[in-house]
Amino acid sequence: MLSNKKLLFFLFHIAGGGAAYNLLEIAWRQYTHISMTLLGGLCFWMLVRLSAARIGLFWKSVIGGSLITVSEFIAGCVVNLWLGLNVWDYSGQPLHLLGQVSIQYFLLWWALSAIVIPAYRYLTEKRWFAAFFAQKWRAVRYMQKKEAKAG
């Protein structure tokens, strides 16, 4: 069963990651869609979980880019193809899959993972960051140590 602390930790990252992704997408495309908030938050949560893995940053980035691309494909199939909302379409790009993912965006997600993972690790080691976001520092460090031991 999920404890209240873990649920809050999860929701905090989903909300923060979703908001950050929305800002990134607005800067990139000048618009976003509400479905991207959830997808961006879930992708950020996957990168947070991946940041604790005991492998090098190169492989974390490859895995992160792959996880984001697979998530984007699944979301695209649901949001764009099944529901017909047409939030994005990569059909005009080379090496796309059903117009939902493309090699260019995989490379972008790979590079973004290489930035986000160490940045997250750096910020979570700073007490002011945890205090700023009203997180209890001991609970955050305890959960990170517990996850590292379990992993």
N, C-alpha and C positions, 0 to 999 in steps of 0.2 A: 504494500500500500504506500502511496505517495504521502509523505509528511507535509505539513503546512509550509515548513521552511523550503523544502524542495519544490513545492508547487509555486511559491512566491519567487524563488530563484528562477524557475523555468519561465514564468509569466513575465518577469522583469526582462529577461533576455529576449523573449519573443516580442514584447512591446518595443524595447530599445532597438533591437535589430530591424524590426519592421519599419520603425520611424526613420532610422538611418538609411535603410534601403530606399524608402520613399523619397527622401531628400536627394539621394544619389541619382535616382531615376528622373526626378524633376530637373536636376541639373543637366542630365544627359539628353533627355527627350522632351523636356518642358511639360510633361504631364505624367500621371501615374494612374493606377486603378486600385481600388480597395483590396482586390484579391492579391495584389503584390505586397501588401502589408503583411499578410499572413505568410506568404511564401518567403519574403525577405526575413521575417522573424524566425521561421523554421530553419532556413539556411544558416542564419547567424547562430542559432542554437547548435546546429551540427558542427559548425566551426569551433564553437566554445568547447564542445565535447571532444573534438579532434585535437584541440590545443593541448590536452593533457596526455596525449599518446606519446609513447617513448620511441619516436622515430624522428628522423631529421625533417627540417622545415621543407625541403624539396618534396619529400613524399607526402607530408601533410598537405602541401599545396596541391599536388596532383590529386590526392584523394578528395580534398575540399572542392576543387574545381569539378571533379567528376560527380560528387554528391550534389552540387548545385545544378549541374547540367541535367542529371537524371531527375531531380526535383522539378526543374523548369520544364522538362519534357512531359512529366506526369501532369503538372499543373496546366500546361499548354493544351494537352489532350482534353482535359476536363473543361477548362475555361473557354478555350478558343474553338476546339473541334466539336465537343459534345454540347456545351451550352451556347455556342455561337456568339460569344461576346467580342471576339476579335480584338483582344487586348494587344497582341503583338503578332507579327507574321514575318518570318525570316525566309520566305520563299524566294525572294529576290537575291539572297546571298548564296555563294557557292558552298557546297558541302553541308547542306541543311538536312534535317530529318523531319519530314512532314511539315516543314515551315515553323516548327516549334523550338528547335535548337540548331545551332550552327557552330562550326569550328571556331569562328572568330569570337563568339561569346564564351565558348569553353576556355579559350586562351585568356580572355578577360577575367573570367571567374578564377582561373588558376592564379593569375597575377594578383587579383584582389585577395584571394586566400593567403597568399604569401605576405601580404601587408596586414590583414586583419588578425591573423593568428598570433604573430609576435606582438602586435599592438595590444591585443586583449591581454596576453600574458603579462606584458609590462604594466598595463593600467591596473590589473587586479592585484599586483604586488604593491601598489601604492595605497596607503591608508586613506588619503584625501579623496581618492576616487570612490572608494567604498562608502565613506561618510557622505560624500556629495550626493550619491544616489540612495541614501538612507538604508544602506545595507549594513548589517552588523558584521564587522570585520572578522571576528572570531568564527562566526557561522560560515562565512565564505571560505576562509582558509581551512576550516575543519572539513568542509565538503570537498574542497580541492584535494586535500591530503587523503581523504577517504577514497575518493575516486581514483587517485593515483595508485593507492595500495591495491584496490580492487582490480585495476586494469592490468 
